[in-house]
Amino acid sequence: MTSDTKTGVLLTNLGSPDEPTIPAVRRFLKEFLSDPLVIQLPRWWWLPLLNMVILNVRPPKVARAYQSVWTDEGSPLLMYSKRQQEKLQNKLNEKDIPVVLGMRYGNPSLKQALQQLQSKGVNKIIALPLYPQYSVTTTRTSIEEVNRLLQALSWSPELDCIEHYYNDAGYIDALANSVKSFWNKTGQVEKLLFSFHGLPKRYVDEGDPYFVHCKQTTKLLAEKLQLKPDQWEISFQSRFGREEWLQPYTDIILKEWGEQGIKNVAVMCPGFPSDCLETLEEIAVENKNLFIKAGGESLHYIPALNDDEEHITVLADLIDK
């Protein structure tokens, strides 16, 4: 790195609606589900279905779910992402490295974030998509959008992308410590479920490494926690549509556990660095109710790393590597 290099950090995550309203959710879902890397189906078939059916049916339900977790600072994902950006900025201040936040969909946008870095005289960008496990549907689409926007801005800084950190020692340690902290408060449970966001199986069959990364994260974490094979399971949540997704499915696993007489379980979501709709509503409410209805007694959700100081140190170390 030369003395005239001015480095900036771009944190990016998926994003969320501006408001927990049907119109705002519809706008967000339209942008998100129009991405051809997220929905890998023929455009001539998918886009009419999206615009004529899905964007009329899903927004009311999704808006109600967002309303149940919304905060004074916006969506939980936005709230925690902003806190991560602020704490990481404080940690990197002495190195004179600006840290900005840009969401792949919604606001603050990637374009706004890049313009911030450009205005600060940055000529090298370290992009850190907050997806520990690489997928075409998350990391790749974020990086491709950054490159597209840089072209549109006629700006050519050096771009260094951190494409994954699923097996990073600091990340695994931080996750393990969050579980140990939970155990210290509540005691160990009968089963610990590691739930990751789902993905159509077809994507993995076509080469997406996401499934392998999720399994490796879980293996390392189970080893770090010294769990026996019968004490934990990996699963995948948030599927929709009719095609097969990565299995086992989170809701099916929890239903089976309840029916088998397992009473006390915990769920953590290692692929989510920030709590969001999928963790706070889908896991901590919907799936908890499903487990209890099936015969379970208690389901504890172990929070994401969020803006925990150890997590911020992990992010700073990734940037320094």
C-alpha beads as a LAMMPS data file, in Angstrom:
LAMMPS data file: protein, C-alpha beads

321 atoms
320 bonds

1 atom types
1 bond types

-500.0 500.0 xlo xhi
-500.0 500.0 ylo yhi
-500.0 500.0 zlo zhi

Masses

1 110.0

Atoms # bond

1 1 1 0.000 0.000 0.000
2 1 1 1.514 3.357 -1.041
3 1 1 1.530 6.426 1.190
4 1 1 -1.077 8.161 -0.953
5 1 1 -3.583 5.299 -0.648
6 1 1 -6.793 6.386 1.054
7 1 1 -8.758 3.302 2.146
8 1 1 -12.464 3.200 2.928
9 1 1 -14.686 0.372 4.116
10 1 1 -18.068 -0.482 2.627
11 1 1 -20.314 -2.567 4.859
12 1 1 -23.288 -4.019 3.045
13 1 1 -26.225 -6.222 3.927
14 1 1 -29.477 -7.215 2.272
15 1 1 -31.646 -4.301 3.419
16 1 1 -35.246 -3.842 4.486
17 1 1 -38.303 -1.699 3.714
18 1 1 -38.252 1.988 4.673
19 1 1 -41.454 1.511 6.673
20 1 1 -43.523 -1.461 7.882
21 1 1 -46.303 -0.561 5.461
22 1 1 -47.754 -2.434 2.505
23 1 1 -46.550 0.115 -0.112
24 1 1 -43.010 0.207 1.339
25 1 1 -42.837 -3.580 1.581
26 1 1 -44.098 -3.883 -1.983
27 1 1 -41.358 -1.547 -3.250
28 1 1 -38.695 -3.465 -1.341
29 1 1 -39.883 -6.903 -2.462
30 1 1 -40.098 -5.725 -6.067
31 1 1 -36.457 -4.645 -6.052
32 1 1 -35.277 -7.724 -4.158
33 1 1 -37.240 -10.348 -6.078
34 1 1 -36.471 -8.758 -9.465
35 1 1 -32.779 -9.540 -9.027
36 1 1 -31.969 -12.342 -11.520
37 1 1 -29.264 -13.706 -9.213
38 1 1 -31.789 -14.113 -6.379
39 1 1 -34.603 -15.598 -8.454
40 1 1 -32.920 -17.670 -11.134
41 1 1 -35.936 -18.303 -13.344
42 1 1 -36.763 -17.213 -16.916
43 1 1 -37.632 -13.500 -16.839
44 1 1 -40.550 -13.924 -19.231
45 1 1 -42.201 -16.259 -16.719
46 1 1 -41.067 -14.846 -13.373
47 1 1 -41.600 -11.090 -13.794
48 1 1 -45.310 -11.291 -14.752
49 1 1 -45.890 -13.698 -11.840
50 1 1 -44.032 -11.356 -9.492
51 1 1 -45.851 -8.211 -10.575
52 1 1 -49.336 -9.610 -11.023
53 1 1 -49.531 -12.138 -8.195
54 1 1 -46.738 -12.132 -5.623
55 1 1 -46.542 -8.350 -5.129
56 1 1 -50.286 -8.313 -4.480
57 1 1 -50.399 -11.325 -2.165
58 1 1 -47.229 -11.177 -0.034
59 1 1 -46.855 -7.506 1.042
60 1 1 -49.776 -7.444 3.544
61 1 1 -48.453 -10.505 5.383
62 1 1 -44.845 -9.325 5.294
63 1 1 -45.847 -5.834 6.442
64 1 1 -47.634 -7.290 9.486
65 1 1 -44.539 -9.314 10.323
66 1 1 -42.325 -6.228 10.076
67 1 1 -44.740 -4.278 12.276
68 1 1 -44.253 -6.880 15.017
69 1 1 -40.467 -6.317 15.165
70 1 1 -40.105 -2.672 14.065
71 1 1 -38.069 -0.348 16.285
72 1 1 -37.811 3.412 16.792
73 1 1 -34.629 3.208 14.669
74 1 1 -36.314 1.347 11.807
75 1 1 -36.070 -2.335 11.012
76 1 1 -33.904 -4.431 13.361
77 1 1 -31.535 -5.161 10.467
78 1 1 -31.047 -1.461 9.777
79 1 1 -30.724 -0.616 13.466
80 1 1 -28.010 -3.192 14.115
81 1 1 -26.235 -2.500 10.809
82 1 1 -25.976 1.196 11.696
83 1 1 -24.602 0.324 15.118
84 1 1 -22.065 -2.012 13.543
85 1 1 -20.985 0.741 11.165
86 1 1 -20.664 3.287 13.981
87 1 1 -18.689 0.983 16.289
88 1 1 -16.436 -0.202 13.479
89 1 1 -15.820 3.433 12.530
90 1 1 -14.798 4.202 16.106
91 1 1 -12.400 1.262 16.073
92 1 1 -10.814 2.354 12.775
93 1 1 -10.718 6.096 13.486
94 1 1 -7.055 6.056 14.470
95 1 1 -6.228 4.612 11.037
96 1 1 -8.241 7.362 9.319
97 1 1 -10.390 4.765 7.515
98 1 1 -13.969 5.881 6.823
99 1 1 -16.660 3.211 7.192
100 1 1 -19.952 3.542 5.346
101 1 1 -23.095 1.413 5.140
102 1 1 -24.984 0.600 1.969
103 1 1 -27.789 -1.929 1.516
104 1 1 -28.099 -4.088 -1.591
105 1 1 -31.818 -3.291 -1.699
106 1 1 -33.549 -0.299 -0.157
107 1 1 -31.884 2.442 1.887
108 1 1 -29.258 3.576 2.635
109 1 1 -28.365 2.504 -0.888
110 1 1 -25.077 1.227 -2.205
111 1 1 -24.942 4.230 -4.515
112 1 1 -25.219 6.625 -1.578
113 1 1 -22.507 4.719 0.294
114 1 1 -20.104 4.796 -2.648
115 1 1 -20.714 8.513 -3.166
116 1 1 -19.818 9.044 0.494
117 1 1 -16.509 7.242 0.018
118 1 1 -15.825 9.131 -3.192
119 1 1 -16.413 12.466 -1.459
120 1 1 -13.874 11.480 1.217
121 1 1 -11.132 11.017 -1.352
122 1 1 -11.013 7.242 -1.060
123 1 1 -9.038 5.436 -3.766
124 1 1 -9.203 1.943 -2.281
125 1 1 -12.421 0.278 -1.101
126 1 1 -12.592 -2.774 1.117
127 1 1 -16.079 -4.192 0.589
128 1 1 -17.378 -6.393 3.391
129 1 1 -20.724 -8.021 2.554
130 1 1 -22.132 -9.186 5.886
131 1 1 -22.755 -12.728 4.688
132 1 1 -20.310 -15.145 6.363
133 1 1 -21.217 -17.927 3.922
134 1 1 -20.816 -17.011 0.241
135 1 1 -23.773 -17.327 -2.101
136 1 1 -24.490 -16.056 -5.575
137 1 1 -27.772 -14.720 -4.152
138 1 1 -26.107 -12.521 -1.524
139 1 1 -22.376 -11.902 -1.857
140 1 1 -22.078 -12.103 -5.629
141 1 1 -25.043 -9.874 -6.372
142 1 1 -23.706 -7.281 -3.905
143 1 1 -20.242 -7.255 -5.472
144 1 1 -21.631 -7.104 -8.996
145 1 1 -23.839 -4.160 -8.036
146 1 1 -20.866 -2.331 -6.508
147 1 1 -18.923 -2.789 -9.744
148 1 1 -21.889 -1.630 -11.828
149 1 1 -22.323 1.490 -9.708
150 1 1 -18.618 2.340 -9.857
151 1 1 -18.833 2.212 -13.635
152 1 1 -21.894 4.448 -13.601
153 1 1 -20.047 6.915 -11.355
154 1 1 -17.010 6.835 -13.704
155 1 1 -14.899 6.067 -10.657
156 1 1 -12.181 3.412 -10.582
157 1 1 -10.846 2.919 -7.068
158 1 1 -9.024 -0.273 -6.159
159 1 1 -11.681 -2.720 -4.953
160 1 1 -10.919 -5.493 -2.467
161 1 1 -13.895 -7.719 -1.620
162 1 1 -14.081 -9.975 1.428
163 1 1 -16.183 -12.710 -0.149
164 1 1 -16.735 -14.931 2.907
165 1 1 -15.591 -15.625 6.442
166 1 1 -17.504 -18.821 7.229
167 1 1 -14.410 -20.512 8.700
168 1 1 -12.705 -17.480 10.246
169 1 1 -11.406 -18.373 13.713
170 1 1 -12.545 -15.109 15.275
171 1 1 -16.041 -15.474 13.849
172 1 1 -16.325 -19.061 15.121
173 1 1 -15.048 -17.992 18.552
174 1 1 -17.567 -15.141 18.737
175 1 1 -20.444 -17.482 17.875
176 1 1 -19.262 -20.062 20.405
177 1 1 -18.945 -17.419 23.112
178 1 1 -22.498 -16.249 22.444
179 1 1 -23.728 -19.810 23.020
180 1 1 -21.660 -20.146 26.201
181 1 1 -23.086 -16.855 27.469
182 1 1 -26.565 -18.245 26.841
183 1 1 -25.711 -21.455 28.695
184 1 1 -24.428 -19.441 31.658
185 1 1 -27.822 -17.753 31.963
186 1 1 -30.195 -20.624 31.228
187 1 1 -28.203 -23.853 31.362
188 1 1 -27.703 -26.253 28.470
189 1 1 -30.688 -27.435 26.479
190 1 1 -31.488 -30.863 25.059
191 1 1 -30.876 -29.802 21.469
192 1 1 -29.147 -26.886 19.749
193 1 1 -30.301 -26.077 16.216
194 1 1 -28.107 -24.106 13.816
195 1 1 -30.566 -22.561 11.369
196 1 1 -29.342 -20.905 8.158
197 1 1 -31.318 -19.060 5.515
198 1 1 -32.532 -21.474 2.883
199 1 1 -31.649 -21.630 -0.796
200 1 1 -33.176 -23.571 -3.684
201 1 1 -31.283 -26.865 -3.941
202 1 1 -30.966 -26.262 -7.675
203 1 1 -28.593 -23.335 -7.027
204 1 1 -26.221 -25.562 -5.062
205 1 1 -26.458 -28.301 -7.687
206 1 1 -25.342 -25.670 -10.211
207 1 1 -22.260 -24.745 -8.197
208 1 1 -23.209 -22.294 -5.438
209 1 1 -20.857 -23.103 -2.489
210 1 1 -23.301 -21.872 0.162
211 1 1 -24.324 -25.312 1.453
212 1 1 -20.703 -26.400 1.908
213 1 1 -19.906 -23.164 3.754
214 1 1 -22.899 -23.578 6.095
215 1 1 -21.917 -27.149 6.922
216 1 1 -18.309 -26.146 7.599
217 1 1 -19.355 -23.282 9.901
218 1 1 -21.593 -25.665 11.836
219 1 1 -18.903 -28.351 12.084
220 1 1 -16.347 -25.876 13.426
221 1 1 -18.844 -24.402 15.865
222 1 1 -19.973 -27.792 17.172
223 1 1 -16.331 -28.772 17.663
224 1 1 -15.555 -25.515 19.476
225 1 1 -18.522 -26.118 21.799
226 1 1 -17.550 -29.788 22.241
227 1 1 -21.049 -30.902 21.316
228 1 1 -21.870 -34.551 20.819
229 1 1 -23.506 -35.515 17.508
230 1 1 -26.904 -36.046 19.171
231 1 1 -26.859 -32.585 20.769
232 1 1 -27.118 -30.488 17.605
233 1 1 -28.506 -30.302 14.076
234 1 1 -28.198 -28.008 11.064
235 1 1 -31.303 -26.761 9.235
236 1 1 -32.504 -24.219 6.679
237 1 1 -35.340 -21.728 7.014
238 1 1 -37.311 -19.111 5.045
239 1 1 -38.174 -21.171 1.976
240 1 1 -41.017 -20.232 -0.358
241 1 1 -42.377 -21.541 -3.601
242 1 1 -42.809 -25.160 -4.662
243 1 1 -39.324 -26.276 -5.648
244 1 1 -37.028 -28.187 -3.296
245 1 1 -34.796 -26.102 -1.041
246 1 1 -31.809 -27.094 1.074
247 1 1 -32.787 -29.576 3.760
248 1 1 -33.498 -30.356 6.508
249 1 1 -36.080 -27.597 6.918
250 1 1 -36.042 -25.709 10.216
251 1 1 -39.793 -25.851 10.802
252 1 1 -39.956 -29.585 10.050
253 1 1 -37.040 -30.353 12.396
254 1 1 -38.635 -28.397 15.258
255 1 1 -42.019 -30.030 14.694
256 1 1 -40.401 -33.488 14.750
257 1 1 -38.462 -32.674 17.914
258 1 1 -41.644 -31.597 19.662
259 1 1 -43.427 -34.770 18.569
260 1 1 -40.474 -36.888 19.766
261 1 1 -40.820 -35.554 23.302
262 1 1 -37.870 -33.165 23.235
263 1 1 -38.873 -30.348 25.567
264 1 1 -36.104 -27.749 25.742
265 1 1 -34.239 -26.473 22.669
266 1 1 -32.290 -23.459 21.502
267 1 1 -31.885 -22.040 18.007
268 1 1 -29.105 -19.830 16.718
269 1 1 -28.684 -18.451 13.202
270 1 1 -24.939 -18.271 12.421
271 1 1 -25.503 -16.899 8.918
272 1 1 -27.213 -13.751 10.203
273 1 1 -24.696 -11.243 11.661
274 1 1 -27.638 -8.977 12.540
275 1 1 -31.032 -9.861 13.918
276 1 1 -33.800 -9.286 11.428
277 1 1 -37.289 -10.395 10.443
278 1 1 -36.111 -13.958 9.775
279 1 1 -34.647 -14.363 13.256
280 1 1 -36.886 -12.271 15.493
281 1 1 -40.220 -13.155 13.928
282 1 1 -39.740 -16.386 11.965
283 1 1 -37.587 -18.195 14.541
284 1 1 -38.349 -16.545 17.884
285 1 1 -42.123 -16.364 17.302
286 1 1 -43.417 -18.566 14.453
287 1 1 -41.123 -21.535 14.929
288 1 1 -41.248 -21.272 18.702
289 1 1 -45.048 -21.555 18.543
290 1 1 -44.786 -24.467 16.118
291 1 1 -42.393 -26.340 18.428
292 1 1 -44.572 -25.815 21.495
293 1 1 -47.732 -26.794 19.612
294 1 1 -45.974 -30.041 18.580
295 1 1 -45.252 -30.921 22.215
296 1 1 -42.155 -28.929 23.159
297 1 1 -42.023 -26.743 26.243
298 1 1 -39.450 -24.024 25.560
299 1 1 -37.533 -22.708 22.582
300 1 1 -34.814 -20.161 23.253
301 1 1 -33.518 -17.997 20.429
302 1 1 -29.832 -17.098 20.844
303 1 1 -29.427 -13.575 19.404
304 1 1 -27.194 -12.769 16.463
305 1 1 -23.807 -11.199 17.151
306 1 1 -25.249 -7.781 16.251
307 1 1 -23.101 -4.937 17.633
308 1 1 -21.407 -7.010 20.332
309 1 1 -17.837 -5.767 20.865
310 1 1 -16.339 -9.158 20.031
311 1 1 -18.220 -9.113 16.717
312 1 1 -16.902 -5.633 15.894
313 1 1 -13.379 -6.890 16.587
314 1 1 -13.998 -9.795 14.199
315 1 1 -15.051 -7.367 11.453
316 1 1 -12.052 -5.125 12.105
317 1 1 -9.697 -8.100 11.942
318 1 1 -11.223 -9.211 8.635
319 1 1 -10.520 -5.763 7.210
320 1 1 -6.921 -5.843 8.467
321 1 1 -6.098 -9.192 6.858

Bonds

1 1 1 2
2 1 2 3
3 1 3 4
4 1 4 5
5 1 5 6
6 1 6 7
7 1 7 8
8 1 8 9
9 1 9 10
10 1 10 11
11 1 11 12
12 1 12 13
13 1 13 14
14 1 14 15
15 1 15 16
16 1 16 17
17 1 17 18
18 1 18 19
19 1 19 20
20 1 20 21
21 1 21 22
22 1 22 23
23 1 23 24
24 1 24 25
25 1 25 26
26 1 26 27
27 1 27 28
28 1 28 29
29 1 29 30
30 1 30 31
31 1 31 32
32 1 32 33
33 1 33 34
34 1 34 35
35 1 35 36
36 1 36 37
37 1 37 38
38 1 38 39
39 1 39 40
40 1 40 41
41 1 41 42
42 1 42 43
43 1 43 44
44 1 44 45
45 1 45 46
46 1 46 47
47 1 47 48
48 1 48 49
49 1 49 50
50 1 50 51
51 1 51 52
52 1 52 53
53 1 53 54
54 1 54 55
55 1 55 56
56 1 56 57
57 1 57 58
58 1 58 59
59 1 59 60
60 1 60 61
61 1 61 62
62 1 62 63
63 1 63 64
64 1 64 65
65 1 65 66
66 1 66 67
67 1 67 68
68 1 68 69
69 1 69 70
70 1 70 71
71 1 71 72
72 1 72 73
73 1 73 74
74 1 74 75
75 1 75 76
76 1 76 77
77 1 77 78
78 1 78 79
79 1 79 80
80 1 80 81
81 1 81 82
82 1 82 83
83 1 83 84
84 1 84 85
85 1 85 86
86 1 86 87
87 1 87 88
88 1 88 89
89 1 89 90
90 1 90 91
91 1 91 92
92 1 92 93
93 1 93 94
94 1 94 95
95 1 95 96
96 1 96 97
97 1 97 98
98 1 98 99
99 1 99 100
100 1 100 101
101 1 101 102
102 1 102 103
103 1 103 104
104 1 104 105
105 1 105 106
106 1 106 107
107 1 107 108
108 1 108 109
109 1 109 110
110 1 110 111
111 1 111 112
112 1 112 113
113 1 113 114
114 1 114 115
115 1 115 116
116 1 116 117
117 1 117 118
118 1 118 119
119 1 119 120
120 1 120 121
121 1 121 122
122 1 122 123
123 1 123 124
124 1 124 125
125 1 125 126
126 1 126 127
127 1 127 128
128 1 128 129
129 1 129 130
130 1 130 131
131 1 131 132
132 1 132 133
133 1 133 134
134 1 134 135
135 1 135 136
136 1 136 137
137 1 137 138
138 1 138 139
139 1 139 140
140 1 140 141
141 1 141 142
142 1 142 143
143 1 143 144
144 1 144 145
145 1 145 146
146 1 146 147
147 1 147 148
148 1 148 149
149 1 149 150
150 1 150 151
151 1 151 152
152 1 152 153
153 1 153 154
154 1 154 155
155 1 155 156
156 1 156 157
157 1 157 158
158 1 158 159
159 1 159 160
160 1 160 161
161 1 161 162
162 1 162 163
163 1 163 164
164 1 164 165
165 1 165 166
166 1 166 167
167 1 167 168
168 1 168 169
169 1 169 170
170 1 170 171
171 1 171 172
172 1 172 173
173 1 173 174
174 1 174 175
175 1 175 176
176 1 176 177
177 1 177 178
178 1 178 179
179 1 179 180
180 1 180 181
181 1 181 182
182 1 182 183
183 1 183 184
184 1 184 185
185 1 185 186
186 1 186 187
187 1 187 188
188 1 188 189
189 1 189 190
190 1 190 191
191 1 191 192
192 1 192 193
193 1 193 194
194 1 194 195
195 1 195 196
196 1 196 197
197 1 197 198
198 1 198 199
199 1 199 200
200 1 200 201
201 1 201 202
202 1 202 203
203 1 203 204
204 1 204 205
205 1 205 206
206 1 206 207
207 1 207 208
208 1 208 209
209 1 209 210
210 1 210 211
211 1 211 212
212 1 212 213
213 1 213 214
214 1 214 215
215 1 215 216
216 1 216 217
217 1 217 218
218 1 218 219
219 1 219 220
220 1 220 221
221 1 221 222
222 1 222 223
223 1 223 224
224 1 224 225
225 1 225 226
226 1 226 227
227 1 227 228
228 1 228 229
229 1 229 230
230 1 230 231
231 1 231 232
232 1 232 233
233 1 233 234
234 1 234 235
235 1 235 236
236 1 236 237
237 1 237 238
238 1 238 239
239 1 239 240
240 1 240 241
241 1 241 242
242 1 242 243
243 1 243 244
244 1 244 245
245 1 245 246
246 1 246 247
247 1 247 248
248 1 248 249
249 1 249 250
250 1 250 251
251 1 251 252
252 1 252 253
253 1 253 254
254 1 254 255
255 1 255 256
256 1 256 257
257 1 257 258
258 1 258 259
259 1 259 260
260 1 260 261
261 1 261 262
262 1 262 263
263 1 263 264
264 1 264 265
265 1 265 266
266 1 266 267
267 1 267 268
268 1 268 269
269 1 269 270
270 1 270 271
271 1 271 272
272 1 272 273
273 1 273 274
274 1 274 275
275 1 275 276
276 1 276 277
277 1 277 278
278 1 278 279
279 1 279 280
280 1 280 281
281 1 281 282
282 1 282 283
283 1 283 284
284 1 284 285
285 1 285 286
286 1 286 287
287 1 287 288
288 1 288 289
289 1 289 290
290 1 290 291
291 1 291 292
292 1 292 293
293 1 293 294
294 1 294 295
295 1 295 296
296 1 296 297
297 1 297 298
298 1 298 299
299 1 299 300
300 1 300 301
301 1 301 302
302 1 302 303
303 1 303 304
304 1 304 305
305 1 305 306
306 1 306 307
307 1 307 308
308 1 308 309
309 1 309 310
310 1 310 311
311 1 311 312
312 1 312 313
313 1 313 314
314 1 314 315
315 1 315 316
316 1 316 317
317 1 317 318
318 1 318 319
319 1 319 320
320 1 320 321
